[in-house]
């Protein structure tokens, strides 16, 4: 019984996280350090921003995406933060497709004046911090890796199309045809789409399927143990089984129709909803098993 309860809790937490996105840190860890060509022109006092002010530019974008994520109704819907009022930095969130991962795309508009890697890292870090609720120190590390990785694969369209939802390349395509980040600041403003890659949750769906199989085995073992307890219980089980057999033929056609409709709906569901639906069905099954065990224990007492 304890094993079943633990499995039910595990599935609950898997369901809660089914609609969240997570940065693919394993992919980013492969990034190679880049020596960027930076703007060495002195900055006037009118254009000067502190590190905190620069970081806040990214934070505001992250807060907007975070707020939109909380109120969105459809998991496949695109999220967009326009960076108003200046619109120097804009973000689109693209969720995964059935076969490819999603990503956030940070666009640097033509009116942006960022000219150093340090400033760019701060903006990306500020975004990561608030969009994914990550501590500053960790966000700083990821921001560097994100920029390096985007430069390592600068404008490698085949690389991106082979790994990400096609909508990733569509994001801000009306502004620039370039994907990734150039190694020179001269090609940043108006020409940079920084991709923040997500983990593909289809792997989580596979793990959930394995958990489903394990729970079925647990349920079968539990049922076998209960059936060997006493003759009285066996007699009651036979009576229940006989009642069930009498009811099923009466509703066979309705059951088949409902099953066909359900199969059609499941086929058209986005992957996130398929995961959620499977988890909820399995959780309901486990609750029924637990309820039956409690009733039987009470009857034996």
RALINVEN-V565223 format. One line per field, one symbol per residue. psi: psi as a letter, one per 30 degrees, with the letter a starting at -180 (. if undefined). A space follows every 10 residues. Layout:
psi=???
This chain:
psi=eeeeeeeeee eeeeeegfgl lkkifeefff kkkkjkjlkg kkklfffkkl eeeeefeeee eeeeeeeeee flfkffkkkk jfgkfegekl kkkkllaffl lalkjjkjlf gkgkgleeee eeeeeeeeee eghkleeeee eeeeeeeeee eehjgieeee ffflkffeff kgffekfkka klfkffgdjf gkjjkjklkj ffeeeeeeee eeeeeeeeee eeeeeefgel eeeeeeeeee eeeeefeeee geeeeeeeee eeeeeeefkl eeeeeeeeee eeeeeeeeee eeeeeeeeef .
